[in-house]
Amino acid sequence: MPPTTPPSIQDEPESLIRVGCADLPAGISRAAYFEHLDLLEVESTFWEPPGESALRRWRRETPVAEAFTLVAWQLITHEASSAGYSRLNTKLAPDARARCGAFRDTDEVRMAWARTLSAARALEAEVILFETPPAFAPSEANRAALRRFFLRAAAEAEGIRLAWEPQGLWEPAQAARLAAEIGVIYALDPLQLEVPPPDEARAYFRIHGMGIYRNKISDDLLELLADMVENYERAWVVFANVEKYPDAQRFHRLLAGRAYVDTDDD
């Protein structure tokens, strides 16, 4: 039986903030995880998408109200010199490896996108996240590659949101403008910015932690993060720091408490 097509973008609720972790925390089952959080970002798809039957089983075993996002396969975004290619199961000849990554217009990148999209549909993912490495600099050639790739990808995604998290030399305002131009969500860690996050309807926040907060995010920073996300129609907040699981739960409870207070005031 073919996987269920995710609901269209037009059908999404007017306001919803989801909170979760980047990949399942060690020693925690999906059933236990979804008792506390309503979002799971699947990172294993970056190394190589799992089989669709496994992903459909994950979706069947997950409560309908909870959601997945996933990271796009590295063959789309990262060149073969990336250390992650050592974890590939798919065998690639040297000449094929040279045609991977950097959103190249090649058969290999198109194949990787097709595999990523099929995985997202099997999982009924709400968002596909594209991570670009520091080597993918803000050059004119790379901007052109992004425009070309996402023009096609957006047409094929049919109801799945696309997000882009650049690393390296991209200035936040510069990346935000380009993301808006190509119709994707600019994914970022707003706690690491020296400027306010983009003024858009949707946000994808990945909380990596920094300095002394690499392990645990302080209560003050969680309050600041809550202030930020409440300005969006839709937001996906993914904790990727060392203490991601307890921090995500603390933040989820914080948002729930604020919602209760707002409702009680009404």
MIFIVEX-851558 format. One record per residue (C-alpha): residue number from 1; x, y negated, z. Coordinates in steps of 0.02 Angstrom, whole numbers, always signed. Example, Ala and Ser with C-alpha at 12.3 -4.5 7.8 and 13.67 -1.06 7.14 Angstrom:
2
k 1	c1 +615	c2 +225	c3 +390
k 2	c1 +684	c2 +53	c3 +357
// end
This chain:
266
k 1	c1 +0	c2 +0	c3 +0
k 2	c1 +75	c2 -169	c3 -47
k 3	c1 +118	c2 -290	c3 +93
k 4	c1 -9	c2 -419	c3 +141
k 5	c1 +20	c2 -590	c3 +64
k 6	c1 +50	c2 -721	c3 +198
k 7	c1 -85	c2 -852	c3 +220
k 8	c1 -67	c2 -1001	c3 +106
k 9	c1 +15	c2 -1159	c3 +165
k 10	c1 -151	c2 -1247	c3 +149
k 11	c1 -226	c2 -1126	c3 +277
k 12	c1 -100	c2 -1162	c3 +414
k 13	c1 -163	c2 -1245	c3 +573
k 14	c1 -151	c2 -1433	c3 +587
k 15	c1 -39	c2 -1426	c3 +740
k 16	c1 +65	c2 -1280	c3 +803
k 17	c1 +234	c2 -1266	c3 +889
k 18	c1 +312	c2 -1093	c3 +890
k 19	c1 +457	c2 -1048	c3 +1004
k 20	c1 +575	c2 -901	c3 +992
k 21	c1 +752	c2 -835	c3 +974
k 22	c1 +877	c2 -807	c3 +835
k 23	c1 +867	c2 -617	c3 +828
k 24	c1 +804	c2 -500	c3 +962
k 25	c1 +900	c2 -517	c3 +1127
k 26	c1 +1005	c2 -367	c3 +1174
k 27	c1 +912	c2 -236	c3 +1272
k 28	c1 +740	c2 -314	c3 +1241
k 29	c1 +608	c2 -223	c3 +1139
k 30	c1 +500	c2 -319	c3 +1016
k 31	c1 +346	c2 -273	c3 +1119
k 32	c1 +422	c2 -347	c3 +1278
k 33	c1 +489	c2 -498	c3 +1184
k 34	c1 +321	c2 -547	c3 +1111
k 35	c1 +242	c2 -542	c3 +1284
k 36	c1 +337	c2 -704	c3 +1319
k 37	c1 +370	c2 -789	c3 +1152
k 38	c1 +273	c2 -810	c3 +990
k 39	c1 +415	c2 -820	c3 +862
k 40	c1 +562	c2 -711	c3 +812
k 41	c1 +692	c2 -766	c3 +684
k 42	c1 +763	c2 -610	c3 +600
k 43	c1 +949	c2 -634	c3 +566
k 44	c1 +989	c2 -458	c3 +506
k 45	c1 +922	c2 -509	c3 +336
k 46	c1 +1071	c2 -626	c3 +318
k 47	c1 +1193	c2 -479	c3 +317
k 48	c1 +1077	c2 -376	c3 +207
k 49	c1 +886	c2 -362	c3 +207
k 50	c1 +825	c2 -202	c3 +292
k 51	c1 +709	c2 -86	c3 +198
k 52	c1 +534	c2 -152	c3 +168
k 53	c1 +452	c2 -3	c3 +254
k 54	c1 +544	c2 -46	c3 +416
k 55	c1 +494	c2 -229	c3 +402
k 56	c1 +312	c2 -185	c3 +371
k 57	c1 +318	c2 -73	c3 +526
k 58	c1 +386	c2 -219	c3 +628
k 59	c1 +241	c2 -325	c3 +568
k 60	c1 +112	c2 -190	c3 +608
k 61	c1 +183	c2 -169	c3 +783
k 62	c1 +178	c2 -357	c3 +818
k 63	c1 +22	c2 -448	c3 +879
k 64	c1 -64	c2 -543	c3 +739
k 65	c1 -46	c2 -709	c3 +830
k 66	c1 +145	c2 -696	c3 +838
k 67	c1 +259	c2 -742	c3 +693
k 68	c1 +423	c2 -705	c3 +607
k 69	c1 +545	c2 -810	c3 +510
k 70	c1 +700	c2 -741	c3 +427
k 71	c1 +872	c2 -795	c3 +365
k 72	c1 +905	c2 -780	c3 +177
k 73	c1 +1031	c2 -651	c3 +118
k 74	c1 +1211	c2 -714	c3 +119
k 75	c1 +1233	c2 -674	c3 -66
k 76	c1 +1128	c2 -829	c3 -104
k 77	c1 +1220	c2 -952	c3 +7
k 78	c1 +1394	c2 -886	c3 +48
k 79	c1 +1535	c2 -843	c3 -70
k 80	c1 +1621	c2 -674	c3 -67
k 81	c1 +1767	c2 -743	c3 +34
k 82	c1 +1648	c2 -753	c3 +183
k 83	c1 +1685	c2 -628	c3 +320
k 84	c1 +1503	c2 -572	c3 +317
k 85	c1 +1529	c2 -479	c3 +154
k 86	c1 +1620	c2 -343	c3 +252
k 87	c1 +1448	c2 -292	c3 +319
k 88	c1 +1369	c2 -265	c3 +148
k 89	c1 +1295	c2 -96	c3 +107
k 90	c1 +1261	c2 -145	c3 -73
k 91	c1 +1414	c2 -109	c3 -178
k 92	c1 +1471	c2 -255	c3 -285
k 93	c1 +1609	c2 -250	c3 -415
k 94	c1 +1742	c2 -387	c3 -401
k 95	c1 +1670	c2 -483	c3 -549
k 96	c1 +1495	c2 -474	c3 -472
k 97	c1 +1560	c2 -539	c3 -306
k 98	c1 +1633	c2 -689	c3 -396
k 99	c1 +1458	c2 -734	c3 -455
k 100	c1 +1380	c2 -734	c3 -280
k 101	c1 +1346	c2 -877	c3 -162
k 102	c1 +1330	c2 -1066	c3 -175
k 103	c1 +1156	c2 -1049	c3 -255
k 104	c1 +1238	c2 -1002	c3 -421
k 105	c1 +1125	c2 -974	c3 -571
k 106	c1 +1176	c2 -791	c3 -590
k 107	c1 +1095	c2 -620	c3 -595
k 108	c1 +1172	c2 -580	c3 -426
k 109	c1 +1097	c2 -731	c3 -338
k 110	c1 +928	c2 -702	c3 -421
k 111	c1 +933	c2 -521	c3 -362
k 112	c1 +975	c2 -579	c3 -186
k 113	c1 +831	c2 -702	c3 -188
k 114	c1 +710	c2 -568	c3 -248
k 115	c1 +766	c2 -453	c3 -106
k 116	c1 +749	c2 -593	c3 +20
k 117	c1 +577	c2 -641	c3 -40
k 118	c1 +518	c2 -460	c3 -39
k 119	c1 +580	c2 -443	c3 +141
k 120	c1 +488	c2 -602	c3 +190
k 121	c1 +326	c2 -538	c3 +114
k 122	c1 +343	c2 -369	c3 +199
k 123	c1 +369	c2 -458	c3 +365
k 124	c1 +236	c2 -590	c3 +326
k 125	c1 +366	c2 -720	c3 +375
k 126	c1 +313	c2 -900	c3 +393
k 127	c1 +483	c2 -974	c3 +346
k 128	c1 +639	c2 -919	c3 +251
k 129	c1 +794	c2 -1009	c3 +317
k 130	c1 +944	c2 -1040	c3 +204
k 131	c1 +1105	c2 -1070	c3 +300
k 132	c1 +1248	c2 -1148	c3 +203
k 133	c1 +1427	c2 -1137	c3 +267
k 134	c1 +1548	c2 -1283	c3 +292
k 135	c1 +1629	c2 -1239	c3 +125
k 136	c1 +1466	c2 -1288	c3 +38
k 137	c1 +1507	c2 -1474	c3 +39
k 138	c1 +1393	c2 -1619	c3 -14
k 139	c1 +1462	c2 -1629	c3 -191
k 140	c1 +1360	c2 -1674	c3 -344
k 141	c1 +1380	c2 -1497	c3 -409
k 142	c1 +1310	c2 -1423	c3 -249
k 143	c1 +1165	c2 -1546	c3 -246
k 144	c1 +1124	c2 -1495	c3 -424
k 145	c1 +1133	c2 -1311	c3 -376
k 146	c1 +1011	c2 -1340	c3 -231
k 147	c1 +889	c2 -1433	c3 -343
k 148	c1 +893	c2 -1297	c3 -476
k 149	c1 +876	c2 -1153	c3 -353
k 150	c1 +735	c2 -1224	c3 -247
k 151	c1 +635	c2 -1283	c3 -398
k 152	c1 +615	c2 -1100	c3 -443
k 153	c1 +610	c2 -1030	c3 -267
k 154	c1 +471	c2 -1146	c3 -209
k 155	c1 +362	c2 -1091	c3 -355
k 156	c1 +391	c2 -908	c3 -313
k 157	c1 +376	c2 -917	c3 -124
k 158	c1 +186	c2 -942	c3 -132
k 159	c1 +141	c2 -992	c3 +45
k 160	c1 +306	c2 -960	c3 +133
k 161	c1 +396	c2 -1116	c3 +193
k 162	c1 +579	c2 -1138	c3 +144
k 163	c1 +705	c2 -1219	c3 +261
k 164	c1 +887	c2 -1268	c3 +237
k 165	c1 +1019	c2 -1283	c3 +374
k 166	c1 +1180	c2 -1362	c3 +308
k 167	c1 +1342	c2 -1351	c3 +404
k 168	c1 +1500	c2 -1451	c3 +382
k 169	c1 +1511	c2 -1626	c3 +307
k 170	c1 +1328	c2 -1660	c3 +270
k 171	c1 +1270	c2 -1819	c3 +355
k 172	c1 +1098	c2 -1795	c3 +438
k 173	c1 +1014	c2 -1937	c3 +342
k 174	c1 +1092	c2 -1877	c3 +180
k 175	c1 +1036	c2 -1697	c3 +207
k 176	c1 +862	c2 -1752	c3 +261
k 177	c1 +838	c2 -1855	c3 +102
k 178	c1 +893	c2 -1712	c3 -10
k 179	c1 +784	c2 -1586	c3 +83
k 180	c1 +633	c2 -1700	c3 +61
k 181	c1 +674	c2 -1721	c3 -123
k 182	c1 +682	c2 -1533	c3 -157
k 183	c1 +533	c2 -1493	c3 -48
k 184	c1 +614	c2 -1394	c3 +92
k 185	c1 +619	c2 -1418	c3 +281
k 186	c1 +783	c2 -1489	c3 +345
k 187	c1 +834	c2 -1367	c3 +484
k 188	c1 +947	c2 -1436	c3 +619
k 189	c1 +990	c2 -1443	c3 +803
k 190	c1 +914	c2 -1610	c3 +857
k 191	c1 +1007	c2 -1605	c3 +1024
k 192	c1 +1172	c2 -1621	c3 +929
k 193	c1 +1120	c2 -1771	c3 +824
k 194	c1 +1170	c2 -1949	c3 +862
k 195	c1 +1018	c2 -2009	c3 +765
k 196	c1 +833	c2 -1965	c3 +783
k 197	c1 +775	c2 -1808	c3 +690
k 198	c1 +690	c2 -1832	c3 +520
k 199	c1 +520	c2 -1914	c3 +516
k 200	c1 +428	c2 -1774	c3 +426
k 201	c1 +270	c2 -1673	c3 +456
k 202	c1 +364	c2 -1511	c3 +491
k 203	c1 +523	c2 -1466	c3 +582
k 204	c1 +634	c2 -1313	c3 +600
k 205	c1 +746	c2 -1336	c3 +751
k 206	c1 +889	c2 -1214	c3 +789
k 207	c1 +961	c2 -1244	c3 +962
k 208	c1 +1143	c2 -1189	c3 +963
k 209	c1 +1198	c2 -1274	c3 +1122
k 210	c1 +1357	c2 -1376	c3 +1140
k 211	c1 +1493	c2 -1409	c3 +1267
k 212	c1 +1438	c2 -1360	c3 +1442
k 213	c1 +1264	c2 -1323	c3 +1373
k 214	c1 +1328	c2 -1187	c3 +1257
k 215	c1 +1266	c2 -1058	c3 +1382
k 216	c1 +1112	c2 -1137	c3 +1461
k 217	c1 +1012	c2 -1287	c3 +1401
k 218	c1 +978	c2 -1408	c3 +1544
k 219	c1 +802	c2 -1454	c3 +1600
k 220	c1 +831	c2 -1634	c3 +1544
k 221	c1 +877	c2 -1578	c3 +1368
k 222	c1 +725	c2 -1464	c3 +1360
k 223	c1 +615	c2 -1612	c3 +1408
k 224	c1 +698	c2 -1715	c3 +1271
k 225	c1 +669	c2 -1575	c3 +1147
k 226	c1 +486	c2 -1565	c3 +1197
k 227	c1 +467	c2 -1752	c3 +1167
k 228	c1 +537	c2 -1726	c3 +992
k 229	c1 +434	c2 -1577	c3 +936
k 230	c1 +269	c2 -1649	c3 +994
k 231	c1 +282	c2 -1776	c3 +852
k 232	c1 +267	c2 -1641	c3 +718
k 233	c1 +116	c2 -1558	c3 +639
k 234	c1 +210	c2 -1393	c3 +631
k 235	c1 +373	c2 -1348	c3 +717
k 236	c1 +474	c2 -1189	c3 +733
k 237	c1 +598	c2 -1198	c3 +879
k 238	c1 +730	c2 -1061	c3 +877
k 239	c1 +856	c2 -1042	c3 +1019
k 240	c1 +1024	c2 -975	c3 +960
k 241	c1 +1132	c2 -1016	c3 +1112
k 242	c1 +1206	c2 -888	c3 +1232
k 243	c1 +1060	c2 -897	c3 +1354
k 244	c1 +933	c2 -903	c3 +1214
k 245	c1 +803	c2 -786	c3 +1287
k 246	c1 +781	c2 -868	c3 +1458
k 247	c1 +797	c2 -1042	c3 +1382
k 248	c1 +665	c2 -1006	c3 +1251
k 249	c1 +547	c2 -943	c3 +1387
k 250	c1 +579	c2 -1098	c3 +1493
k 251	c1 +542	c2 -1210	c3 +1344
k 252	c1 +386	c2 -1112	c3 +1299
k 253	c1 +321	c2 -1133	c3 +1476
k 254	c1 +365	c2 -1318	c3 +1473
k 255	c1 +261	c2 -1345	c3 +1315
k 256	c1 +118	c2 -1243	c3 +1386
k 257	c1 +119	c2 -1350	c3 +1544
k 258	c1 +114	c2 -1510	c3 +1443
k 259	c1 -31	c2 -1444	c3 +1339
k 260	c1 -125	c2 -1400	c3 +1498
k 261	c1 -99	c2 -1574	c3 +1569
k 262	c1 -158	c2 -1654	c3 +1406
k 263	c1 -313	c2 -1545	c3 +1402
k 264	c1 -350	c2 -1577	c3 +1585
k 265	c1 -337	c2 -1765	c3 +1557
k 266	c1 -463	c2 -1754	c3 +1415
// end
